[in-house]
Amino acid sequence: MAPKSILVRMPNWVGDLVMATPLLTDLREAFPQASITAMCRTPLCELLEEDAAIDELFCFTKPVNDFSRRQERDIIGKIRSGKYDIGILTTNSFSSAWWFWQGSVKRRIGYAGHFRRWLLNKPLALSKEKEHQVNRYKQLLAPLGITQSKTAPRLYVTEKEVDVSKELLYQRGYVRGAKLIGVNPGASYGSAKCWPLERFRSLAKALLEKTDAYVVFFGDANQTQLVKQIVQGLPARVMDLSGITSLRELACIIKDCNVLVTNDSGPMHIAAAFRTPLVALFGSTDDAVTGPYASSGVVINKRVHCAPCFNRVCPIDFRCMEQIGVAEVLEQVLQYV
């Protein structure tokens, strides 16, 4: 029988959340009459507002200590009140499976591991074969008889949101209609993912010399000092939006960029979801697994012998990123401006 209500526990990181959006599309296509709820941490749940595939957005804050046990009971209570026929866990934590079990979700699907197999009706084995994370998420739909699709990640924003978000640029001197180059120099996972700071600065200088475009730097609240070091003393055509935008404002502005230069990061996947051209810089991670999915642009990866190492901090000489030169990145960016 077709399910009446489906709960999808979405990932906890921006990039992973974007890569999991094809599940929502494929579920809607398979079960057009079902009520689909996306469960997601705040503030990440903002990114799923206006999503055409879901009926409800279940936003929550993760309990962090014993004081938050009441909050956890509230989360479980809300799950129980939803009377969900199916629950799909994109997260691999024990707690997420425990909440579904305690919340009486009838059919609980997720990857086994973290001592949670007994909490799942359909514990799936995680393949040891290298495959893109998008496809790993799609495999969670196999127990429902949904074959792996070619659906690409996507996000939804309104025209009004895009127009309002542009005000952040106009306030900093951006001229309406001018070319816009986005730069995302950080990555939440760690510094091993990041191209050296001084090269981002050199790239910005070169772009100002070679084009009439404006260059806008992005970053979350933890990356504001990094971005300030990069843009300090640069001309007014370089704008700093680090720590200022909401996730939806960030998405709107990335959507409007002519090209985004970025490390392997959440903003990279946001750009890919909008088909914004990318120049994506990879070193410690593997673009075959977490690279931009079905997007235009280029990935630069020197594939040194010690990569991908997946370290947060490089323990040696950072050769994977040091070998990516400013001139090489500049050449790729100029193709879009």
C-alpha positions as CSV (number, residue, x, y, z in Angstrom):
1,M,0.0,0.0,0.0
2,A,1.2,3.5,-0.8
3,P,2.3,5.4,2.4
4,K,0.1,8.2,3.7
5,S,2.9,10.1,5.6
6,I,6.7,10.1,5.1
7,L,9.3,11.6,7.4
8,V,12.8,12.3,6.0
9,R,15.5,13.2,8.5
10,M,17.8,15.5,6.5
11,P,21.6,15.8,7.0
12,N,23.2,18.2,9.5
13,W,25.6,20.0,7.1
14,V,24.7,22.5,4.4
15,G,26.4,20.6,1.6
16,D,25.0,17.2,2.6
17,L,21.6,18.7,3.0
18,V,21.7,20.0,-0.6
19,M,23.0,16.6,-1.8
20,A,20.1,14.9,-0.2
21,T,17.4,17.0,-1.9
22,P,16.9,14.5,-4.7
23,L,15.3,12.1,-2.2
24,L,12.5,14.6,-1.7
25,T,11.9,14.9,-5.4
26,D,12.0,11.2,-6.0
27,L,9.7,10.5,-3.1
28,R,7.2,13.0,-4.4
29,E,7.2,11.5,-7.8
30,A,6.8,8.0,-6.4
31,F,4.1,8.9,-3.9
32,P,2.2,11.9,-5.2
33,Q,-0.6,11.6,-2.7
34,A,1.6,11.1,0.4
35,S,2.3,13.9,3.0
36,I,6.1,14.4,3.0
37,T,7.8,16.0,6.0
38,A,11.5,17.1,5.9
39,M,13.0,17.1,9.4
40,C,16.0,19.3,9.7
41,R,18.1,21.3,12.2
42,T,17.8,25.0,12.5
43,P,19.0,27.1,10.7
44,L,19.7,24.6,7.9
45,C,16.0,24.1,7.5
46,E,15.8,27.6,6.0
47,L,17.2,26.1,2.8
48,L,14.1,23.9,2.3
49,E,11.6,26.7,2.5
50,E,9.6,26.9,-0.7
51,D,10.5,23.3,-1.5
52,A,7.8,22.0,-3.9
53,A,8.3,18.4,-2.9
54,I,7.4,18.7,0.8
55,D,4.2,19.4,2.7
56,E,5.8,20.2,6.0
57,L,9.1,21.4,7.4
58,F,10.0,20.0,10.8
59,C,12.7,22.3,12.2
60,F,14.4,21.5,15.5
61,T,17.5,22.4,17.6
62,K,19.6,19.4,18.7
63,P,19.6,18.8,22.4
64,V,23.1,19.4,23.7
65,N,23.0,18.4,27.4
66,D,20.9,16.9,30.2
67,F,19.1,20.2,30.5
68,S,17.7,19.6,27.0
69,R,16.0,16.3,27.8
70,R,12.6,18.0,27.8
71,Q,13.5,19.3,24.3
72,E,14.3,15.8,23.2
73,R,11.0,14.5,24.6
74,D,9.2,17.3,22.6
75,I,11.0,16.2,19.4
76,I,10.0,12.6,19.9
77,G,6.5,13.7,20.8
78,K,6.2,15.6,17.6
79,I,7.4,12.6,15.6
80,R,4.9,10.4,17.4
81,S,2.0,12.8,16.6
82,G,2.8,12.7,12.9
83,K,1.9,9.0,12.8
84,Y,4.4,8.4,10.0
85,D,4.2,5.3,7.9
86,I,7.8,5.6,6.7
87,G,10.9,7.3,8.1
88,I,14.1,7.7,6.1
89,L,17.3,8.5,7.9
90,T,20.0,10.3,5.9
91,T,21.9,10.7,9.1
92,N,24.0,7.8,10.6
93,S,23.7,8.7,14.3
94,F,22.3,6.5,16.9
95,S,20.2,9.3,18.3
96,S,18.3,9.9,15.0
97,A,17.3,6.3,14.8
98,W,16.4,6.3,18.5
99,W,14.0,9.2,17.9
100,F,12.3,7.5,15.1
101,W,11.9,4.3,17.1
102,Q,10.6,6.1,20.1
103,G,8.4,8.2,17.9
104,S,6.6,5.1,16.6
105,V,7.6,5.6,13.0
106,K,6.3,2.3,11.4
107,R,8.9,1.6,8.8
108,R,12.4,3.0,9.6
109,I,15.0,3.0,6.8
110,G,18.7,3.9,7.2
111,Y,22.2,2.7,7.0
112,A,23.3,0.3,9.7
113,G,26.1,1.2,12.1
114,H,26.6,3.1,15.3
115,F,24.9,0.2,17.1
116,R,21.5,1.1,15.7
117,R,20.7,-1.8,13.4
118,W,18.0,-3.1,15.9
119,L,16.2,0.3,15.7
120,L,15.7,0.0,11.9
121,N,13.2,-2.1,10.0
122,K,15.4,-1.8,6.9
123,P,19.1,-1.5,8.0
124,L,21.1,-1.1,4.8
125,A,24.8,-1.9,4.4
126,L,27.0,1.0,3.3
127,S,28.8,0.0,0.1
128,K,32.6,0.1,0.3
129,E,32.7,1.1,-3.4
130,K,33.5,4.7,-4.1
131,E,30.4,6.5,-5.2
132,H,29.0,10.0,-5.0
133,Q,27.2,11.0,-1.8
134,V,24.1,11.9,-3.8
135,N,23.8,8.3,-5.0
136,R,24.4,7.0,-1.4
137,Y,21.4,9.0,-0.3
138,K,19.3,7.8,-3.2
139,Q,20.0,4.2,-2.3
140,L,18.0,4.7,0.9
141,L,14.9,4.7,-1.4
142,A,15.6,1.1,-2.7
143,P,13.5,-0.6,0.0
144,L,10.6,1.4,-1.2
145,G,11.0,0.0,-4.8
146,I,12.3,3.4,-6.1
147,T,15.1,2.8,-8.5
148,Q,18.1,5.1,-8.5
149,S,17.3,8.2,-10.5
150,K,19.3,10.8,-12.3
151,T,17.6,13.5,-10.2
152,A,20.1,16.3,-9.4
153,P,20.2,18.4,-6.2
154,R,18.1,21.6,-6.3
155,L,16.9,24.5,-4.1
156,Y,14.0,26.9,-4.4
157,V,14.0,30.7,-3.9
158,T,11.5,33.3,-5.0
159,E,12.2,36.2,-7.3
160,K,11.2,38.5,-4.5
161,E,13.9,37.0,-2.2
162,V,16.5,37.4,-4.9
163,D,15.6,41.0,-5.4
164,V,15.7,41.7,-1.6
165,S,19.0,39.9,-1.2
166,K,20.6,42.1,-3.9
167,E,20.1,45.1,-1.5
168,L,23.0,43.7,0.5
169,L,25.2,44.2,-2.6
170,Y,23.8,47.6,-3.5
171,Q,24.5,48.8,0.0
172,R,28.2,48.0,-0.6
173,G,28.4,49.8,-4.0
174,Y,27.4,47.1,-6.4
175,V,26.2,48.5,-9.7
176,R,23.0,47.0,-11.0
177,G,23.6,44.6,-13.9
178,A,27.4,44.3,-13.4
179,K,29.1,41.0,-13.5
180,L,29.4,39.3,-10.1
181,I,32.1,36.8,-9.1
182,G,31.5,34.9,-5.8
183,V,34.4,33.7,-3.7
184,N,34.0,31.3,-0.8
185,P,37.4,30.9,0.9
186,G,36.4,28.8,3.9
187,A,35.1,25.4,4.7
188,S,33.5,24.3,8.0
189,Y,35.2,20.9,8.0
190,G,38.7,22.3,8.5
191,S,41.7,24.2,7.0
192,A,42.9,21.2,5.0
193,K,40.1,21.9,2.5
194,C,41.0,25.5,2.0
195,W,43.2,27.1,-0.7
196,P,45.8,29.4,1.0
197,L,44.4,32.8,2.1
198,E,47.0,34.8,0.2
199,R,46.1,33.1,-3.1
200,F,42.5,34.1,-2.7
201,R,43.7,37.7,-2.2
202,S,46.0,37.5,-5.3
203,L,43.1,36.1,-7.3
204,A,40.8,39.0,-6.2
205,K,43.5,41.5,-7.3
206,A,43.9,39.8,-10.7
207,L,40.1,39.8,-11.3
208,L,39.9,43.5,-10.6
209,E,42.7,44.1,-13.1
210,K,41.3,41.8,-15.8
211,T,37.6,42.5,-15.5
212,D,35.0,45.1,-14.6
213,A,33.2,42.6,-12.4
214,Y,32.5,42.9,-8.7
215,V,33.9,40.3,-6.4
216,V,31.9,39.2,-3.4
217,F,33.3,37.1,-0.6
218,F,31.1,34.8,1.5
219,G,31.7,33.1,4.8
220,D,29.8,32.1,8.0
221,A,30.3,33.8,11.3
222,N,33.4,31.7,12.1
223,Q,35.1,32.8,8.9
224,T,34.7,36.6,9.2
225,Q,38.3,37.2,10.3
226,L,39.6,35.0,7.5
227,V,37.7,37.0,4.9
228,K,38.7,40.4,6.5
229,Q,42.3,39.4,6.1
230,I,41.8,38.7,2.5
231,V,39.9,41.8,1.5
232,Q,41.7,44.3,3.7
233,G,42.9,47.3,1.6
234,L,41.3,46.0,-1.6
235,P,39.3,48.4,-3.8
236,A,35.5,49.0,-3.4
237,R,34.6,46.5,-6.1
238,V,35.5,43.8,-3.5
239,M,32.6,43.2,-1.1
240,D,32.6,41.3,2.2
241,L,29.4,39.5,3.1
242,S,30.9,37.1,5.6
243,G,28.8,36.6,8.7
244,I,26.1,38.8,7.4
245,T,23.8,36.7,5.2
246,S,21.2,34.2,6.3
247,L,21.4,30.9,4.5
248,R,18.5,31.9,2.1
249,E,20.2,35.3,1.4
250,L,23.4,33.4,0.7
251,A,21.6,31.1,-1.7
252,C,19.9,34.0,-3.5
253,I,23.2,35.8,-4.1
254,I,25.1,32.7,-5.2
255,K,22.2,32.0,-7.6
256,D,22.8,35.4,-9.1
257,C,26.6,35.1,-9.5
258,N,28.2,34.6,-12.9
259,V,30.7,32.2,-11.3
260,L,31.6,31.0,-7.8
261,V,35.2,30.2,-6.8
262,T,35.1,27.8,-3.8
263,N,36.7,25.1,-1.8
264,D,34.8,21.9,-1.2
265,S,32.0,23.3,1.0
266,G,28.3,23.9,1.5
267,P,28.2,27.0,-0.7
268,M,29.8,24.9,-3.5
269,H,26.7,22.6,-3.4
270,I,24.3,25.5,-3.2
271,A,25.9,26.8,-6.4
272,A,25.6,23.4,-8.1
273,A,21.9,23.2,-7.1
274,F,21.3,26.5,-9.0
275,R,23.6,25.5,-11.9
276,T,25.8,28.5,-11.1
277,P,29.1,27.9,-12.9
278,L,31.8,26.8,-10.5
279,V,35.6,26.7,-10.1
280,A,35.8,24.2,-7.3
281,L,39.2,23.6,-5.6
282,F,39.8,20.2,-4.1
283,G,42.7,18.8,-2.2
284,S,42.1,16.7,1.0
285,T,38.7,15.5,-0.1
286,D,37.5,13.5,-3.2
287,D,35.5,15.2,-5.9
288,A,34.2,11.8,-7.0
289,V,32.4,11.5,-3.7
290,T,31.5,15.1,-2.7
291,G,32.2,17.1,-5.8
292,P,29.5,19.3,-7.5
293,Y,26.8,17.1,-8.9
294,A,25.6,17.7,-12.4
295,S,26.8,21.3,-12.5
296,S,28.6,23.5,-15.0
297,G,32.1,24.6,-14.4
298,V,35.4,22.9,-13.5
299,V,37.0,21.0,-10.6
300,I,40.7,21.6,-10.0
301,N,42.3,18.7,-8.2
302,K,46.0,17.9,-8.4
303,R,45.4,14.4,-7.1
304,V,48.7,14.2,-5.2
305,H,49.7,10.8,-3.9
306,C,48.6,11.5,-0.3
307,A,45.1,12.7,-1.3
308,P,42.4,12.3,-0.5
309,C,43.3,12.1,3.2
310,F,40.2,13.6,4.6
311,N,42.2,15.3,7.4
312,R,40.9,18.5,9.0
313,V,44.4,19.9,9.1
314,C,47.3,18.9,6.8
315,P,50.0,17.2,8.8
316,I,52.7,17.8,6.2
317,D,53.3,20.4,3.5
318,F,49.8,21.0,2.1
319,R,51.0,20.0,-1.4
320,C,47.4,19.3,-2.6
321,M,46.4,22.9,-2.4
322,E,49.9,24.5,-2.8
323,Q,50.1,23.1,-6.3
324,I,47.0,25.0,-7.4
325,G,48.3,28.3,-8.8
326,V,46.5,31.6,-9.0
327,A,47.0,31.8,-12.8
328,E,45.3,28.5,-13.3
329,V,42.2,29.5,-11.3
330,L,42.1,32.9,-12.9
331,E,42.1,31.4,-16.4
332,Q,39.0,29.3,-15.5
333,V,37.1,32.1,-13.8
334,L,37.6,34.4,-16.8
335,Q,35.7,32.0,-19.0
336,Y,32.5,33.1,-17.2
337,V,33.0,36.9,-17.0
